[in-house]
Amino acid sequence: MEWLSKFSTRYFSNRSYEKGVRYYRRGLVRLINGTDRSVTASVQGGARYSVFLDAEGNSLNVRCSCPWYDDTASVCKHIWAAMMAAEAGGYLSAVSSMSSPVIKTIQPRSHFDDDVLPPPKPGQNDRSEWRQKLALVGSPTTPGNAPDRNAGERQMCYLIDIPRSNVAGNVILRIAVRKRKKNGGWGKVPLYERRVTQSISTSDFTDRRILAMLGGAKEDYGYSSFYYHSDSIPASYRITPELGTILLPEICKTGRCLLQSSPDQEDLPVLTWDEGSPWRLVVEIRRDAPQNRYLLKGTLAREDEKIDVSEPLLAVPDFVIIGDRIGTLQADNAYRWIPMLRQNGPVSVPEKQKYDFIAELFNIGTLPFVDLPLELQPETAKFSAPPVLRVHSADRSYGGDYLECEVLFAYGETVIPDSFAGTLLSAGSLDRLLLRDLDSERNELSRLEPLGFLRTPDRFSTFLWKLLARKLPAAVHALTAAGWRVEAEGKLYRRPTSLSIEVKTGIDWFELQGAADFEGKSAKLPDLLKAIRRGETMVQLDDGSIGLLPEEWIDRYGLTSAFANTDQNSVRFSRGQAGLLDALLASQPDVRIDAGFRRIREQLQTFDGIAAADPQPSFAGTLREYQRDGLGWLQFLRKFGFGGCLADDMGLGKTVQVLALLDTLRSVTGKPCLVVAPKSLVFNWKEETARFTPTLRVLDHTGTSRPKTSEHFTDFDIVLTTYGTMRRDILMLKDAAFDTVILDEAQAIKNAGTGSAKAARLLQGDHKLALTGTPVENRISELWSLFEFLNPGLLGTSSAFNAGLDEANGRSREVLRRALRPFILRRTKDQVAKDLPPKSEQTIYCEMEKEQKKIYDELRSYYRQTLLARIDSDGIQKSKMHVLEALLRLRQAACDPALIDSSKPHSSAKLDALVPQLTEVIDEGHKALVFSQFTSFLKILRELLDRESIAYEYLDGQTRDRASRIERFQKEPQCSLFLISLKAGGLGLNLTAADYVFLLDPWWNPAVEAQAVDRTHRIGQTRHVFAYRLITRNTVEERVLELQQTKRDLADAIIGAENSVLRGLTRENLELLLS
């Protein structure tokens, strides 16, 4: 910008400059009039503003109609945008000659408001109001809008200048005005060189419309008439094909479109518009046998008409003049052929050069329709090899996230990029011409854009395509699957052909050996599995090329890569992982196994045939049949040195089965057994041991008075402790030698990163057992922590296990089920305890009174509005604490509003429904358990029972004398109720004296509720058990039940446990809860 650069930094702020550039580049500037000294423009901003630029002396006078200019009288973004457009259009060239030009702003309104009356002169203030208002609309008529008093004496004509059009390569339209002669006829048409008066056309609508299309429609932008008093317009125009298609038919309709064939021509014929179909440029090649040559000549053809290309007076892009008619012309964008053929005539080609000529002709790039003789017509070639995609490293200076790519097509020995402009491949052996198969090329290229490829708009780029680097793996897989060949920096991508795997047995390990073949090149099995573990879909091959891993392999060997111990040269599984390896290879019959692993497989398959075992004569009890099976399974694990998880339903006597095993171990190894249990179950273990194995010596290693060393442990058969004590004493316990380490309610170590889990893994025992009715409470990944304690290394590393496990994948679940089958024993009550009395469960729906409902609805509306908005802005993970608080408050309000504000007692629909039920139970001589997770709710119930003088027992996490409270409830007939905190009393308690259970509020994990019910529905219960869940209607509690129902399948596919709701909570779930 030669003259524009003189102003950009001197007068305009960065903000005005940048916005002006943006307005110009977005096409928001329209030039209305322009010369070498002045420009009138319209700029579309918040509204449409007029800009006036005028070069005078050594200054550029500027004015804008925007509010900013009116207020400040300083340059604005609209002025800069108009200056850019003026420079680009070649206007205001006078500024270029100024040595140090300055910008002067014209006083606001001074050039725009010619219609505003000047200040009144002294003595004129008495003009009546109506005179002043009429004066406002009586502004002087501007020259451009003044009526032409001599309109009938002058006439505008439109001349098509043939000589200048041929030189310009476009239609050159000239405007001239002729005068009427005294005899009434029209005089000669003068040939104006530069400008012509415009006002003569104002009375003719057609002329005004034509001039508007030419850029002279002043009436569209009224400001121009106020400050640019020009009564002339340019006399000569270059008509582009786009404008001419609309304009030329209109000009011909006036009857004043004249043909000027020479500068001194006096008689100018009238041109008419040819309504016929377009003419088409055709290049004809014919053999001239007498002259031993071929001739190429141009013709124009349409339907049955054909003329030589030299005949028309004018033939330029899109238009042709033949005789006194102007029509349209099609040349397939090959208009450069027209002047060559018209000026030089036919092209002569010696016959011996015909093939070289045709080859060069077709490779010119832009060809009109070519009419070839039969002997020169080329054949369409076919691909001799698949398309090739070459990927190049991105140029960091042009956005390094993108890779540059090129596509190659092979026709025999000829390889061309898709950017190749020509259509003919080669002249062959002088008797055969081959054309590119453009249709097939387009079909193959159509695969690219859906895969993320973009055409490079930069004409300076070497390659036509670019692709985001992260999209390359998926694109390579898709293209190779379609038969393409893909190369990256000279490295070829290869498709898989075969995979061979063999199992070899070592002293204490199994090794997988094998390799994958990719079109003749290979990758070792360790490299392949490591790539899969990293989540990659490609692997480097032995020759440096890249192998593509099919989805089938990734799915099949993903778990193998997660569980295996893989180093540079081997893939190994420990002896304890035999069952896992067997499960991993079960669906792969093509894997070869050696005799050692085959024997292990056969031993594993005999698992279902384990014989039931009888307890020692010293065992003071009788085992049921399924308990004898359990004892046999425990002895089977001990024989093979495996740890195991006894996961029977709650109430089926897991403790009794373990005591029967421990009774067989007395004095066998001289080492004690360690039992780690929740604090609430220590009493239960002591009582059960005294009852069934009275000869076993038990040490209660709990409390502040416990010894700080392990020296005395060998004096006992069982050392009994809690999870809290284990954590605090782990430095001492980890060095103690135990025959067997048993974790009761082992879900306590489900999270591998907790102190309990870490401490448990440090305990040294020859054998390890876990007891839990819910091995999985929330997610399958909890199994890793449990089995890392039982059989270290069985499930690989935690990170690999979590990365390789897809909980939604049926194959993942099946592999885990098969792998863990020998190590988990789970029986349900329906399966084995058919002599248990029936259990009935019922939901009691409670209707809130008006006052409670109002409190709940207000609270729900508040949280729905604030919480969902927070989640939309911050995401559910960052809003977790707010979500938990909201759900807690809503659940409390559904129980009793007093849980939120104890100072204001309110009615409780649940207590209103509960109390009559409890009264009936007591009156009929039954006993009941009442569970709630809210100790404050139980406190309200206790106060109510105290007022009614109803005897009860109470237990929560702070209760110290648990054993005496349990004993009183179990044995005293007058104590009919036991109020229990859900978390404190849901584990291990034996409360078979009760046959009614009331759950006052639903918990997220349905397994926790089942544990509570099973405090009474267990071995030893002889009566029908009734369990009631109290749910407040139209509250979050109903939604909790719905979500529970959707979360019951995942873990059950492996070991039959239930799944939690809260961990997988989504925004949609939360919206349901708040509905």
CORBEL-V178024 format. One line per field, one symbol per residue. phi: phi as a letter, one per 40 degrees, with the letter a starting at -180 (. if undefined). psi: psi as a letter, one per 20 degrees, with the letter a starting at -180 (. if undefined). burial: 1 if it has 9 or more other C-alpha atoms within 8 Angstrom, else 0. Layout:
phi: ???
psi: ???
burial: ???
This chain:
phi: .cccccbdccbbcdccccccccccccgcbbccbabcbaabbbbcbcacbcbbbacagbbbcbabcccdcccbfbcbcccccccccccccgcfcccccccbcbbbccddgcbbbcccccdccdgbcccccccccccccbccccdcbccccbdccbacbbbcccdcccccgacbbbbbbbbccccgccccccbccbbbcccccccbcccccccccchbccccbddcccbbcbbbbdcbbcccdcccdcccdcccccgbcbbbcacbcccbcccbcccccccbcbcbbbcbddcfabbbbbbbbafccabccccccaabdgbabbgbbbbcbbbfgbcccccccccbgcbcbddcbccccccccccchbbccbbbcdcbcccccbccacdbbbbbcccccbgccbccbbbbbbbgccbbcccdccbccacgbgbabbbcccccccccccccccchcbccccccccbcbaacdcccdcccccccccgcbbbbfgcccbccbaabbbbbcbcbabbcbiabbbfgbbbcddccccccccgcbaaccccgcbccccdcccccbccdcccccbbcbabbbcdccdcccccccccbccccbcccccccdcccccdcbcccbcccdcccabccdcccccccccccccccgbcabcbddcgcgccccccccccccdgcbgbcbbbbbddcbdccccccccccbccccbbccbgcccccbbcccccbcbbbabcccdccbccccccccbcbbbbcfcccbccccccccccdcccbbcbbbbbacbdbcbacccccccccccbdgdbgcdcccccccbcccccdccccccccdcbbbbbccccbbcccccbbbabbcbcccdcccccccccccccccccccccccbgcccbdcccccccccccccccadcccbccbcbcbccccccdcccdcccccgcbbbbbacbccccccccccccccfccabbaaccccccdcccccccbcccccbbcbcdccbcbgcbbcccbbbbbcacbdcccccccccccbcadhcbbcbbbbbcbccgbccccccccdccbbbccccbbgcbbccccccbccccccccc
psi: nghhiihgihhprhghgghggggghjkjpppgqpaiiqpprppochapqqppppppckqopqpqjqhgghhikrqrhhggghhghgghijrkihhhipgmqqppppppihihlhipqrqqqpijijqqghgghhhhjkqqpqhhipqoikhiiqppqopoogghghghjrpopqpqpqqprhjirqaqoqnpggrqphiiihiogggggghghijknhihnhhhihjnmpkqrqipqpoqhghhhggghgghhijkoqoohqhjpgooqpqqpoirqqqpppoppqpnghjlrqppqqqpqpdjqpqqiigqhporoiqpoockqpaqppjljliihghghhhiaqppoqhijghhggghgijhfopappoqrgijpqqprqpirqqppppqqqohilniipqpqqpqppncippqqiiphrhpgrickjjpppqqnhghghgghihgghjiqqpoioiiqhqiqqpphiigghggggghhjjrppqolipppqqqhrppqqpppagkrpppqaqqpnliqrpqgghghhgghijqjqqprhjirpppoqhgggghjghghhhqopahiqoqqrhijghghghhjhjmiippqrhghhggghhhijgijpqqqqrqhiomrpprghhhggghghhgghgikqqrookqqpjjlhggghhhghhiipjgijqrqppprqhiigggggghghghmiippppnmrrijqqjrjhihiiqhpoprrhghgghjhhghiiqpqgpppoqliihkhohirhgggghiipoqhqpqpppimhohgqhihhgggihggnpigkaqgghghhipohiphhggggggghigiipopqrhhghmiiqrqpppqpopppqrggggggghggggghgghghgghhhiqhgijghhgggghghghghhgphihgniinqrqohghhhgghgggggghjjrqqpoqqiohhghgghghghghjlpprqqpaiipgmgghggggghhohiniqopppghhjipiqolihqjpppohpqqgohhgghhghjhhnrpipiqppppppoppqkahhhhggghghikjhfhhigjjrrqrghhkprhgghhghj.
burial: 0011011110010001111110110001101111011111111110001111111001111111100111001011111111111110001111110000101011010011011000000000000000010011001001111001001001111111110011000111111111110000000010010011011111000011111110011100100111101011101110101001001111111011111100000000011110000111111111110001111111111100000010011111111111011111111101100101110011001100011011100111001111011001000010100111111101100001011111111110001011000111101000011111100010010011001111010000001111110011101110110001111100111111000111111000111111111100111111111111100011111000111110001100111111110100011111011111111110000010110011011001000001010010001100100011111111111100011111111111110111111110010000111111110111011101110111011110110000000100110111111110111011011101011111111110111100011111001111111111111111111111111111101111100110111010000111111111011111111000100110100000010110111011001100110011011001110010001001101111111111100000011111001000010011000111111110101100100011000011101100000100110111000011111111111111101111111111111111111011111111001001111111111011111110110011111111101111100000101110110
